[in-house]
């Protein structure tokens, strides 16, 4: 096997064309073998096998700088840069991350997992190269779906006037995570259909030398194209048409389904089912919004390139203009939500916590400064959410809770969640964010009758003395366990459900300070700047002590949640031990 003998990218220089074709086949087979067992980004990697082999054949990484957008298409790149064992041997499948990582290899320039970044990164690298009077190629690879992000345009706009070597490769497979949306994609379609000869050409209008390759999975054509532009002295853009999911018919036929996921069957293309099929907070949201949108045509769902988190393709089609996918453009989603709210509709923007980070200014300046009643559903905000260091969702509480006017809610069960969601859509006073619970569906079996118009009034679930435990959202169950353990120590503690986490219940906290020795906060996020520290600040001039439990401020990578929680002291045993040290 040729692939087993590749220990570094330079080894490809020694292969003839026939051997390179064999390497392509071996790499695709290894890729399918791993992702079918392990899961991962399927379609993006299958579509760039030939392109990656050609890149490493023609260019000289790491001297030449290869910058991958999102880097979710770099599995073959990793195979060719000394990490093939992580794709050939199941015992080593977890040796590498799903994204580029400089800790793994000098061929990986950045740790990156968010979209539209490669062009600006390459732009900076090239400017630094020119300032230092160095000489090498800078190559930025970006998918067509990533072009919808504003940062991608900013990168193109700045690269175009640089007048030195930057090679931009647009990997155009006519697909983002789901479908592409926006006027730019009409131009890409016209360019594909005219073999790059369409009169209107977005890239040429910016000043790029433009080349089009329709057979973007043709290894020989790719090598020839890359060799023709290597060592250029000006910005060049290569528009390469590829097939997402290439070489696995199920991925080619259902590109949205096979963007990422797994494990799956190579024979049937069906994902291995996990779980019991029970209701989740995700499908609960879908059912609620679907019903709401049928009854009220002013309810509008907004999403930024991950529409499957709310509705399947058929549902999206039926909803028509009530469902808006802006493409991978979270800033657009946030500000568009403000515009929708201003003009009398009821927008709800569903977004993963990690991607919401990309829109801080728009949430703060456009939505909150104008105090507009848009709703943000924050998904996967938990230590039990995504666990790659580039996709962490644990920073949302400090991120959102300190923005003026914005009300952040943390439901603990399905009744609270649906009541909060319904209220947020009907109220007209403030922007509302809801931390969609992560984990098994919890139910009280009775409707939540809270008046959420009475802001920052939290619920005392059980009144006690000496110790008060506040369990935020996902950690309310942990708080219940701590309360039960304290009861065995003859301490009847107070249990509080802080439904509002962007402000404090001053009346309740004042009462606690008068009749409790200790207040304990538990939150499923980082402690620095979090809810617990807000509580501690309010109680700072009182005699009551405060213990805050949450995660340390760090980019944790591919962790085991239970182990990370234990490392941060978030276990019932440790919390109870520390409580007893104060009150006994």
N, C-alpha and C positions, 0 to 999 in steps of 0.2 A: 504494500500500500504506500503510495507516494505521500499521502497526508501525514502518516506516522513519522516520516523522515523530515518533515518541515519543522525545523527548530527556530527559524527566524525568517523574516520576510525576504531577506537577501537570497534565501535558498531558491526562490522562484526564478531568479535570474539564470539559474543553471538548467532550467527545464526547457525542452522544445515545445512547439505548439501542441503536438499530440499529447505530450505529458500534461500540459496545462489543462487540456480538455478532460483528461482523466481525473486530474485534481478537482476540477469543477464537479464532476460526478461524485467523487468520493466525499467532497465537502458537503454537498447537498444531502447525500445519504446519511452522513454523520449528523447533520443538522436535524433531519427528520427523525432519526433514531432518538436523539436526546429530547427534542421538544415534545415528541409523542409520549415519552415516559415522564418527563420533568415539567413540561409546560414552559411557557415563555412567549416572546414575541415571534409569532409564526410567519405571517405574511410578509412583514417588512424584511426579514432575513432571507426568506426563500427567494424574494425578488431581486436581491443584489448579490447573489453568489458569483455570477460572472463578472459583475462590475468590481467586486472586491478583489478577485483574483487579478483582474486587469490592472487595477490601481497599484497593487503591490508588485506586479511584474514591471510596470513602467516607471513608477516613482520609487524613490529611495527613502522610505521611512526608517528611522525617525529624523533623518536629515531634512528631507522634504516633510512638511507638516501637513498631516491629514486631520481635518476637523470634521467630526460627524455631528449632524444635527440630531438632537434628542439622544442619539447613540443607541437607540433600540434596534438598529440594523447592523450591529457590529459583531455578531457571533462568528461570521466567517473571518472577519478581521482578526478576531482573537485566535481562531484556529491557525492562522498564517503567521502569527507573531509569537509563537512559542507556547501556546496554550491549548493545543489540540487535544491533550489528554482529558481536558475538562468536557470534551464533547464525544470522546471515544470510550471512556471508562466510567460507567455509572458510579463507581466509588468516588469519582472526582468531579461529578456534575456540579457540586456546590463550591468548587474551588474558585470560580470566577463569578462576578456579578453579571447582571443583564445589561449593563451599560459600561461605557468606557470608564477606566479608573487608573489614574497614574500610579497608584500603589501596586497595581498588578504588572504594569509594563511601561517602558519608556515610549512605546508606540501610542499610548493613550495620553493625549495632551491634557484633557480635562475630565473631571467627574461631572457629568451632566446628564440630566434625564428629562428636562423640560424643553419645550419646542422653540423653534425660530431663533436659536442662539448662535448657530455655527457661523453665520455671515459676519456678525459683529465681532465674534471671537477671532475669526480669520483676519478680519480687517485690522484688529489690534496687533496681531502677530506680524502681519506684513509691514505695518508702519514701523514697528520696533526693528524688524529686519533691515529695513531701508535706512533707519537712523544709525544703525550699527554697521552699515555698509557690508552686510552679509549677502550671501547668494544661494538661494534655494527656492523651491516651489512651495507655495501655500495653496492647498486644495481644500475647498469647503464643499461638503456634500449636504444637500438639503432636499427633503421630499416635497412634492407639490402641496401636500396638505399643510405643511409648515409655513408655506408662503402666505397663508391667511393671517398669520401673526404680525402685528405691527412692527415688531423688532426685525422681522425678516426684511420688510421694505426699508427700514432705516439702514440695515446693513447693506442692502443692494445699492441704495442711494449714495452711501458714502464710499463703497468700494469703487463705484463707477468712475469717480473722479480722481482716484488715487494714482492712476497712470504708472502702475508697476505690476509685477507678477502676482495675480490672484486668479486662480481657476475655480470657478463656481460650477458645480455639477447639480443640476436640478433633476432629481430622480422622479420622473412623472409617471405614476402608475394609475392616474385618474382616481385616486382614492386617498382620503385621510384615514382616520380610525374608522369613520363611517363615510358617507358621501361628502364631497367637497361642495362648498357654497360660496358664492361671491362672483363678481364680475370678472375678476382675474381668470377664473377657470373657463370662462367662455373663450378668452384669448388663448389659453393653453390648448383647448379643444380645437380651435381654428388652426393653431400651429401644428398639432398632430395630424389633422385631416389634410393639411396642405404640404406635409413633409417639411415643415419649417419655413414655407414660402409665403405664408399669409402676409398681406400688406401691412396690417396692424401687428406690431410686435412689441409687447410690453418691455422686453429686455433691451432691445435695440433702442427704444425710446429713451432709456436711461443712459445709454452710451456704451453698452457692452458689445464686444465682438461676439457674434452669436453663431452657434453650430447646433444642428439638430441631428439626432440619431434615432430612427424609428425602431430599429431592431436592438433594443437596449439589453437584451439577453443573449446577444451574439458576441461571444468572447473575442473573436478575431477583430470584429468591427470596433469593439471597445478599445482594444489594445492599439489599433491603428489611430483611432480618434485621440486617445490620450497622448500617444507619441507625437501627434501633429501639433499639440499645443504645449507640450512640456517645455519649460524654460522660456515662455513668452515674456515680453517686457511690458505687458499691459493687461488690464482685466479682460478675461474671457469667460463666457457662459456657455456651458454645454447642456443642452436640453435633451435628456435621454429618456426615451419611452420604454418602460419596463412593465412586466406583468407581476402584480402583487400576488404572492403565493406560488410563484413559478415552480413547476415540477411536482406539485401535489394537487391533484385535480379538485379535491374538495375545497382547498384554500383558494384556488383560482375561481371556483364557481360561487363561493360565499365569502367574499373578501372581508366583510364586516365581522362575521363570526370568527374568522381565523386571523384577525389582527393580532390577538394575543389570547392566551388561555391554555388549557390543558391540565392534565394529560388527555390524549385522545387516541382513538383507534386508527391505525394506518389503513386498515382494511375498509372500514365503514365511514370514517371521517367524523364519527360521533365522539363528543367529549365524554370522558369517564365521569359519571354522575357522582357528586358528593353531597352529603347531607340527606335529609329526610324528605325534602320537598315541602316542608312546612312553610308557613307564611314568614316573611321577613319584613323588616322596615322598608326595604326597597320596593317590594311588590305592594306593600300597604300604601306607600306613597303613590305608586302608579294607579292603583284602584281609586284612591281618594281624589287625585287630580283629574282622572278621566271622568269620574262622575261629576265633579265640580265644573269641569270645562264643558260638559254636555248641557248643563243647566244654565251656565252663565258664560256667554260668548265674549265677555270682557276679560276672562281669566286667560292669561297668556303664559305658556311655559317657554323659558329661554334656556339654551344650553350652548356650550362652547366646544363642539367637536366630539362629545361623548354622549350622544343622544340615547344610547341603549340603556343608560342608567335610569331613564324615565320610561321610554316607550319603545316598542319594537317597530320595525319599518312600516308594517301595515297600519299600526296605530298612528304613527307620525303622519302618514299619508291621509288618513281619515280626519285628523285634526286640522289639516290645512294650515291656514295662517295663524292659528292659535298655538302652533308649535314653531319655534324659531331656533334653528341651528345656525349660529354665526360663524361656524368653523372654529379652528383652534385660535381663539381670540378672546381671552377672558376680559381684557380691558373693554373691548367692544360690548361684551355681554353685560358688564356692570353698568356702563354708561347708558347703554340702550335700555336697561331696566329702569334707570332714572327717567329717561325720556318717556317710556311707556307709562310709568306711574304719574308723571306730570300731566299727561294728556288723558287721564281718566280710566286707564285699564288697570288690571290687577296682575302685575307680573310676578312670576316666581322663577328665580334662577337657581338651577341645580348645578352644583359644582363640587368637585373633590377638593378637600381642604388644601392639599399640596399645590393644586393649580390655582386656587383662589389667591395665593400669595402674589401671583403675577398682576393683580389688579388692585393693589392697596390704594393707590392715589385715586382711582376711579370710584371705589367704594367710599373713601373719605370725602373727596372733594365734590364729586358729582351727585352721589346718592345721599350721603349723610349731611354735608354742608347745606344742601337744599331741603333736608328733612323730608324726603319723599318716601311714600309707603310701598317700597318694593320689598319682596321677600327673597332671602337667600337661604337655600337649603344646603348646609355644609355636610358633605358626605365624608366618610372614612377618617373622621377626626378622632383618632384613638391610637393608643399603643398597639391595639389589635387591628389596626388598619394596614396599609401598605408599609413594608419595612425596609425598603431600599433607602439608602441615605439621601438619594435625590428625590424621593417621593414620600417623605414623612408628612403626616398630617397632624402632628402634635403641637404645632406652634400657633394654632388659631385663636386660643383664648386671649393671650396678650395682644395678638394681631387685631382682633375685632373689638374686644371689650373696652378698649380705651378710646374708641372713636366717638366723639360727641354725637348725640341724637340716636345713634344706632342701639337697638335693644337686642341683646343676645340671650337666647333661651336654651336651656339644657333639659329636655324631657328625659324622664326615667322609664317610661312605659308607653305602650301604644295609645292609651287613652289620652295621656298628656300630650303626646306628639300630635295627634290628630286635632285636639282642641286648640293647640298652639297654631297649627297650620291653618286651620279654619279662621281663627281670630286674626292672624297676620294678614290674610287675604282680604278680610272685610274691613279692618281698621284703616284709617286714613291719616294717621298722625306721624308715624315714624317709619324709618327703614327697620325691618326685623330680620334677624338671622336666627336660624334654628339649627342646633347641633344634632343632626339626625343620629339617633342612637346606633351604636355598633355592638353586635353580639346577638344572642338569641332574643326573640320577641318576648317581652314581658307584658303581662296584662294584670290589671287589678280586678277586672270584671265589672267595673262600674265607671260611669261617665265622669270625666273631669269637669267640674263646674266652676273652676277658678275664673275669676274676673281678671283677665290679663290687662285690662285697661288700668287697673291699679298696679302701676309699675313698681317693681322691686320689692314686692311683698312675698316673702318666701314661706314655705309650709313647714310647720312643726308637726312632724308625723307622730312623734312620741315625746311627751314632756317628761323631763327628769331633772336631775340635779348633778352638781359637781362637774360633769363632763358633757359637752355638746359636740356631736359629730355631724359634719356637713358633707354629704356625699353628692358630688356634682355629676349629673347625667349618668354616664356609663359606670361610674364608681358608686352609685347609690347602693347597689347590691353589696359591694364591699363594706360600705358603711353599716348596712344591716348586719353583716357578719360580725363586725367589730362590736356593735351594740349587744348582740347575743353573747359574745365572749365576755364582755364586761359584766353582763348580768350574772354569769357564773362566778364572778368575783364580787358579787353583792353590790354592784354599782348600777343603779338605774339611770342610764345616761339619756340625754336628749338627742333625738334624731331629727335632723333638718334636711329638707329637700330644697336646695336653693335653685328654684326654677329660673330665676333671672341671674345671669352671671356677668352682666355689664354694669352693674351697680350694686349697692348694698342696701339691705333692709335695716335702716338705722334704728328704728324702734326695736326690732327684735334683737339686734346686736347690743343695744344699750341694756336691755333686760338681761341678756346673757351675762354681761359684764357685772351685773349686780348680784347674780345668784349662782355663778359657775366659777370654778377654778381654772378650767381649761377648755379651749375650743380647738377642735381638730378638723382640718379641711383635707378632703381627698379629691383630687382631680386627675382626670385622664389626659394629661398634657404636661408641659414643662411648668415648673414652679416659678421660675424667674418671670416676674411681671404677670403672673397668673392670678386666678381668683383668690387663692389662699393668701397671697401677699397683700391683696386689696383688703381682705378681712383683717389681717394682722396690722395693717396701717391704721385702719379705723380704730382698732382696739389698743393702739400703742400707748395711749395715756391712761389706760385703766390697769387694774391689778390682775386681770385675767391673763393667763398664759395662752400662747397659740402655737400649735404644731401644724406645719404644712407638709402634706405629702403629694408628690408628683414626680415627674421625671427631671433629670438634670438636663441642662441646656447643652446639647451635643447633637452631632449628626450621627446617630447610631445606624449601623449598616447591617442588614440581613440578620437581625437579632431574633432570638426566641423570646416572645413577649413575657412569658412567666419568669424567665431568667433575668430579663432587664428589670422587671418589677421588683424582684427580690434584691437585685443589686442596689436599687433605689430605696430599699426598706419598705416596700409596699407589699407587706404580707400581714395577715391578721395577727399573727403571733408577735411580730415586731412592733406593730402599732399599739397593741394592747400592752406590751411590755413597757413601751415609752410612756403610755398614759399612766400606768400604775406607778411609774417612777415619780410622777408629779403629784398624784392625788393620794397615794398611800405612803 
